[in-house]
Amino acid sequence: MNDTPLAVKTVTDLKEHVVEVISDSGEGAQRCGQSLGSIAARMGIGTWTVEIIPAEIRPPARSVAGASGNRVRLGAGRITNGGDLTHLVVAFNEQVLLGRVRDGELAPGCTILLEDLWRSHADPAIARAYAESHGKLVQAGYRVIEIPMARECAAIVKAERGKNMFALGMLCSIYSLELALAREQIALAFGKKAQSIIDTNVKLLDGGYRWAQANLDFKYRIPAERPSEPQIVVNGNTALALGVLASGMEICAMYPITPATSASHYLSDVFEKVGGIVHQAEDEIAACAFAIGASYAGKCAVTITSGPGYSLKQEAIGLAVMSEIPLVVINVQRGGPSTGQPTKAEQGDLMSAIFGSHGDAPKVVMAASTIEDCFYSVITARRIAETFNMVVVVLTDANLATSQQPFPRPQFDPAWMAPPADQSAVPEGLEPYDWDAATGLARRFIPGQPNGMHTVTGLAHDRASQVAYDPQINEESIHFRSLKLAALQRTLLAPPLVGPPEGELLVIGWGSTKGAIEEAAASLRGEGRKVSSMHLRFLQPLPPGIKQAMQGFKRVMTIEGNWSDRPEDQLIDESNRRYSALAMLLRARTLVDVDCWSEVRGQPIKPAAIREVIRRKLACPTQP
Amino acid sequence: MTDTACLLRLYEEKYELEDYQGGVPRWCSGCGDNAILAAVQRLCRDEALRPEKTVFVSGIGCSSRLPHYMSTYGFHGIHGRALPVAEGIRMARPDLHVFVNTGDGDCCSIGAAHWIHALRYNMHMSVFLHDNQIYGLTKKQASPTSPQGTRSNTTPRGAWLQPLNPLSVTLGVQNVSFVAQAVDWMPDVLYDMVRAAFHHPGFSFVRIIQRCPEWLPDQWEPFIKDPKRILRLDQNGHDASNIDRAREIASRSDPIPVGILYRNADVPRYEDLRRSPKLRTPQLVRAGLEAELDKFTVWPEHAR
């Protein structure tokens, strides 16, 4: 084909652009967006891709709440979050687009590439709705470009399908992406399908590219820098599953729940190839108990869930804490409480992760803050679980679960594997809970070890694992289980400070907000503001050095995706304000007057929102 | 014991009852749990089960104290969840003997979902339902198997509902592979059922009707006094491969059928369907991981 531009156009150089592809469910916008992200990543353009997912599997066609697709942030260098408002949208109908407008996702003047087949639709109601919406969009100042996508596709493949690959072709032209890479990407994406299907999609891609070259009068270019080392492009859930694969665990017990399940889908497909098993249990409690049984028997196991499932597992988690059986629990957080917002992001489970289960149930709580972290956190979690005979909770969220960001390809380390279960005879005189006075650590006897026979129990027990109601023994055992957290804490490094060690404000965060917080703080530093940030990977135990870091700053605040009372509310004052989870923890731990700002909109927190919050904060010197 | 001594012991393969006896049982005198404990200890001795290779898993309740009275490995977990714990153990360790002791509250009430699914999974383990038709440890509340009219602390004017029939429930589940019933006051039958359950290559379920001398002291007296109110299936020509007949028998409670109602050794075991025959080595994991990473890798050049 002829790649030479047919229309006279200017190529605009951009530092970054946010692009969306949206359609009704099932029209392939997600594949289009993901492919766009992958092609850009292969060229060396920074990318962050987020899925746009409707709540239903098949919402009615052309419905405002039914947008399905992808949002891709393209930029120079490393992109760490989804960014702010959208600059360019490809929409397969105007109704799903209205949903995005309503949600305030489009930047003023956003370019809209709109399928125009609806204008002449046989159903006058649809044609009218289209014309009205089109008028409103133009009036609102958007640059609306109507494109006969279906008709163009039909001319290429004699069918109205395949619009998504046509759109991909257009986007490749618009963003000056290499068509050869796009063709390769299609071959990869459709790798399992017949060659004829790949050929058809490549034809559509070429068609879209050609059409945009000939008919659009603009083109963008984002600086690309080929990565010097291989990069992995996956979403957070796939990274979690790869982490399970690499962690040496071989049993994952789960129950279907959004947004965690896609991790188990992928793991179900690949785990068996390395001798692993994904057990879909009859319920969340059974999944947790199954994992505990496997761990008890010497094969440290993982259970993957989301909020409601995490609640259901609480009693079983307490059993693992009490009996000191290693266990990894992954909670891909979603909106709550109750069923909440299954497909939306929230950081609402930190307190239940730390304090969940009745009684004193100390467990380790980690939070992944990048896609790469999702991979390594599972490996770290398994090692901590087995070293300390503890429950390790790994928190991620719906934002990480569905976002893609390239990270350096991991190098497998055999040390990631769990050692085989000890089956040697237990020397005479040793007891199953020989708690070390300094660390609380005890060895563990695994079934099959001669001389180690004992009954583990969720009841209070002594060193011999005998049921004990003795006040002293009860207190001693609680003491030792708690000490293990301090023992772990002594091995942790102080979290790094991003920005200078002294200034006006220190922002502390955890989990998926990392990229947005750091980006906002960096841009404010660029404006001369003295703002630094710190992001926590360990929430329980909290690492050392936080309080010392705080002392360099006039004020400290957290930014989180969970609820905190708004100080401006009439009834809210210092005596009743509910702080965000991490703020509450830090206040308790450091006795520093830590403020917070939070948002529970179900969307990833945008850097612009954080910038605004910090500016307001700095402009208000009377507040803590 | 040293490793060498253990190896020598392997050759001996001979154990005494004392080798399986743990703490002194704290059950009430006359409690049917004592009979069940005696039967499983006898089984362990007769089958020369290595104590370190044997795990008794339980939930919560009087029945579930049993692991503490064994000197094998034991797992005394949480209420209703003995079966999923045992399934995890079985999946991880095909080399262990796995037993489950559960009660009518533990199995048929709070753990009922796990019970039904455990039957479906048909994982290799022997499950003993200690059914005394009452909550004992929490002091006399009606259980799902309490007969209608049972007066208890939560049903002071008598239990309102017809009792749940554990045999019928069990035999109604697809994939069921072994169902038997015994009564605590017939130790030989009880032992035979425990033994048959142990030898069944799948999920064996034995409902054991047991007395609770504390809360329902006279419940079973009429049956104990009148041998005609016990139906010995082994002496009545019951064909244990006939599930329809087993269901008919299960639906009757007077006379009490004792023996194997149903047995099918050919039902596939979930662990056999799921466990990989591959030896899980770091090399295998590395190869698997690299192959997966290849699918998602963006190489520095166009293609590798």
Interface residues (C-beta under 8 A of the other chain):
Chain A: S38 A41 R42 A180 L181 E184 R226 P227 S228 E229 P230 Q231 I232 V233 V234 T238 L242 L245 A246 G248 E250 I251 A253 V270 E272 K273 V274 G275 G276 I277 H279 A281 E282 D283 I285 A286 A287 A289 F290 A291 I292 G293 A294 S295 Y296 A297 G298 K299 A301 E315 A316 G318 L319 P406 R409 P410 F412 P414 M417 S424 A425 E428 P447 G448 Q449 P450 N451 G452 M453 H454 T455 V456 T457 G458 L459 Q466 V467
Chain B: M1 T2 D3 A5 C6 R9 G22 G23 R50 P51 E52 K53 V55 F56 V57 I60 P67 H68 M70 S71 T72 Y73 G74 F75 H76 G77 I78 R81 L83 P84 V85 A86 E87 G88 I89 R90 M91 A92 R93 D95 L96 A113 H114 I116 H117 R274 R275 S276 K278 L279 R280 P282 L284 V285 R286 A287 G288 L289 E290 A291 E292 L293 F296 T297 V298 W299 P300 E301 H302 A303
